[in-house]
Amino acid sequence: MDLLNSMGAHHGNSRFVLGIDGLSRSGKTTLVQQLRFELEKEDRPYQIFHLDDFIVERARRYHTGSEEWQEYFHLQWDVEWLSNHFFQKLKAEEQITLPFYEGSRDTHDDRTIPLPKKGLIIIEGVFLQREEWRHFFDKIIYLDCLRETRFNRESNETKKNRSKFENRYWKAEDYYINRYHPAESADIMITS
């Protein structure tokens, strides 16, 4: 399968920004690994970013006084900062410095990442088709997967806290689906 060629991700003399959107455990990371293999096999320049590397500190996204689902959708990432300092720079900058989240310390470490002069930039994460970010992508693939299938992919330990999924993750996902219709809005929808 050469998904990249089938969707027209030939980047010629410019950068092509591809979003891999999907809800938790829908298979985004697996798809990105397949794309990485294909890119390396064809010796095509690329850079991959995982949106979860850029979440904010716990105090900014938990126990803020907002409902849990609102914290997850609206506060998990600094949406405006990422728009201005990440997404907006992807097409023109030679390198980009970003604050990578370190979960064990609840802090960020700045890392400078080189960007290919021409090639593919893949961004994998949830809620990529939100209004603040959608226009930065050349194409978006959305992985559609039933909630129970996704939940069953969680570890047994994680599944014990179902109420967190019900109050935080699933309500935010429902909001995203009902507001942005990601399966219909994506350039390519894949059932996973």
N, C-alpha and C positions, 0 to 999 in steps of 0.2 A: 504494500500500500504506500503510495507516495502522496500523502495528504497535502503536502506543501505544494506540489505541482498541480494537483487537482483543484486547489482553491485559488490558484494564480498568485502564489507567494514568491514569484520571481522578483527579486529585488533589483536587478540591473545595477544601476549606478547610484542607488539611494538605499535608505533603510526602510524596511517594511516592519511595522509594529503589529504583532499578532497577539490578541488576547485569548486566553483559555479560561473561560468563565464557567462556573458551575457551583452548586451548593456543596456543603461539607461532605466529603467522602464520595463524591460523584465520579472520581477517576481522573481528576485534573493532573495530578503528579505523574500518574502512569502514562497519560497521553504525552506529557512533556518529555518523559524519559524516552518514549518511542520517537518523538520528533528529534530529540538530541541525537539518538542513534542514527537516524536518517541524515541529519545534517553533517555529522562527523563522517559517515560513510561517503558522502558526496563532497566532503571537504568544503562545505559552505560556511562562511563566517556567520556567527550568531552570538547572542548574549541572552541569558535567561534570568528573569527576576521572579521571585515568589513574593506576592503581596504580604503574606504573613511575616516576612522578615522586617516589615516596617510598621508593625503595630506600635501603639503608644504604651507608656508605663501603666501598670495596673491601676494606680490611683486615678488616672484619667479616664478609665473605662469600666471600673467597678465601683459600686456604692456611691454613685454620683448624685443620687436623688431622682434620676430618671428611671423609667421602667427598664428592666434588663434587656429587652429586645431593642430598645432605643439606644442603649449603651453600645450594644453589639453593632448595630447598623450605622449609627451616627458618630460614635466615639472611638471605636476600635482602631481606626486610622485617623490621622489628621488629614482629612480629605483635601482641604484647601492647600496645605503645605505640599502634599504629594502632587497636586495639580500643578503648582508653580515651580517646584524644585525637582520633580522627577519626570512626570509625564511630558510637560512642556519642553523639556530639554532633550528628549530622546532622539529627535530627528536631527539636531544640529551640533550638539556637543561632542567632543572627542572622548571625554570621560565625564563621569558623574560621581559626586561624593554623596553618599547616603548613610543615614543612621540605621544600622542593622540592630534589631532588638535582640538582647541577650536575656532569655527568660529566667535563667537561674539567678541572675543578679538584678533583674528588672531594670536594666539600663540599656543604653545604646552605645555601640562602637561605630565610629565613622569609618567607612571604607570607600576607597576610590576605585571605581570599576571602569575599565576601558570599554568604549563602545566601538563596534566595527565601523570602518569608514563607509562600507556598503554591506548590507547583509540583513539578517533577520533578528529582531528583538522580540522575544516571547515574554509575556507577562501572564503569570498564572495566579488566579485568586478568585475570591467570591465577590459578588456585587460589582463587577467591572463595568457593567452597562448602566451604572448610575449616571445621572445627567452631567455630573461634574467631570466624568472621565471618558465617556463613550466616544466623543469626537477625537480623542487622541489615537485611536486605533484605526489601522487600515482594514483589518478584518477581525471578527470575533467568532470563535467557536464556543458554543454552549453545550455542556454535557448535561443531559437531562436524565435524572435517575429518581426512582420512587423513594420517598422518605424512609419507609421501612427497610428497603434494601440498603440505603445509605447508613441507617442506624445499625443494622446488623453487621456492617463493616467496621464498626467501632470495637475497641477492645472490651472484654467482659467487664473490666474494672470501670471503664468509662460509661458503659451502659447502665451501671448501677445508679447513676445520677440522672435518671430520665427527666426529672423535673427541671433541671438546668436546660436540657434540650427544649422542653415544652415552653419554658418561660423566656429563655434568652435566644437560642438559635432558631427554632422553628417559627416563632412569631416574626423575627426579623426576616427570615426567608420568605414567609407568606407576604409580608409587606413588599419585599423586593419583587416577588413574582406578580403580585396584583398591581403594583405601580408601574413596573418596567417591562413586563412580559418578555423576559430574557430569551425564552425558547423561540418566540416568534421574531424578536428583534435581532437575533444573532444572524451572522452571514451564513453560518453552518450550524445545524443542530445535530448532535449525535446522542442517541439513546445508549446509556451505559449501564 
